[in-house]
Amino acid sequence: MKKIAWVVDDVEVVRTALSMMLKILGYEVEAFGDARAPAKALMENNRPDILFVDINIPKTSGIELLKYIRRQSAWKTLPIVMVTSESDEIMVEEAIRLGADGYVFKPVNFEELTNAISMAMKRRALLSEKE
């Protein structure tokens, strides 16, 4: 079975780099430049195995997309990793409090990405068991 990852980032070079790393890890990747398209795709019952969201994306922030997803009971098990260039730990802590399963800082390296995926999948599985 194919593993599917979605990447949401307004910077094309970041989308490309993350997509390439995820493909090496065996994911089929779909990349989005803003939050509207993935939100719409989720409403149409499309769903990735994991979602990477930039905290600072235009129009609707990554935090707003995270809140939207976590309010939907059908998507509560979706692992979400926040991607950020912010060095502000308060923003990262808020994302975790709101339901993110992990985060990586830009520029993302391969080891950090694989660790974030592993931790996000484990965290989401544990949370799903408790529900």
N, C-alpha and C positions, 0 to 999 in steps of 0.2 A: 504494500500500500504506500502511495506517495505521501510524504510529509509536506505540508504547505505552510509557508511563512508569508506574512504580509509585513511590509515595511512602509511606515508613514513618516516622511520627512520632506520638507520643502526644498532641501538642498540636493540637487541631482547627483553630485559627486558622492554624497553620503549614501543616498539610495543605491547607487551603483556599487559602492564598496561593500555595503552590508549584503546586498543581493549576491555578489560574487562569493563572499565568505559563506553565506547560507547555502548556496548551491554546492560548494565544496563539501558541506556537511550533509548533503543529500536532500535538501529542501527544494521544492518547486516554489518560486518566489513571485509574488505580485507586489509591485511598488506603487505607492500613491504619493502625490505631492501635497495633499491637504487631507483633512479629516472627513470631508463630505462624502467622498467616493467609498471609503471603507465602511462608513456608517450606513450608507445606502445598500452596499453589498451584504452587510450583516442583516439588514431588514429583509433582504430577498433570500434569506436562509443560506447564503454562502458563508463559509466559516473556515478560517485557517486553523492550523494546529498550534500556532504561536503568533503573537502580534508584537511588533516593535514599533514604538511610537515616540517621535521626537516631542519633548516637552514644549518647545517653542515653535509651533507651526502657525502660519497666518490664518486668519478668519476664525477658526475654532481651535483653541489650544489643545495640545496633547492631554493636558489635565482634564479639559472638558470632555474630550473623547473618552478618556478613562472613566470619568464619572458616568457618562451616558451608557457605556458598556456594562459597568457594574450594577446599574439600576435595572438591567434586563435579566430576568431570572434564567432565560435560555442561554445566556452567555457567561454565567458566573464561573464556569469551569475553564474559560479561555485564558491561557497563560499570557500575560502582558509584561513586556520588558520595556521600560522607558529608556530612551536614548537622549543624552543631554550634553551640551557644552557648558552648562551651568556648573560653576564650582560651589554654588550655594546649596549647602546640605539641607537647608530648610525646604527647598523645592523638592528635593529627592525624598525627604522624609514625608512630605505631604502626599506625594505620589504613592508611596508604600502604604500610608495610612488609608488612602482612597481605594486601594485594591491592586496596585501594581505588584507584580511578583518578583521584580528585580529591576536593575538599571545598569547601563554601561555609559561611560563617559566618552565623548568624542575627543580625539579620533579613536575609533574602536579598533582594538587589535583582536586577533583571532583567539587567543587564549582567554581574554576577558569575555568574548562573545560566547565561547563554548561553556565557560563557567556560568554565565548568566542564564543560558538556556537550561542547563542542568538544574540549577537552583530554582528557576521559575517552574519547571515541570514538577519537581519534587514538592515545592510549596503548594502549587495548585492541587496536586494529588492529595496532599495532607488535608488541605482545607475542604476538598470535596468529600473526603472520608468523614469529616466531622459533621457535615450537613445531613 
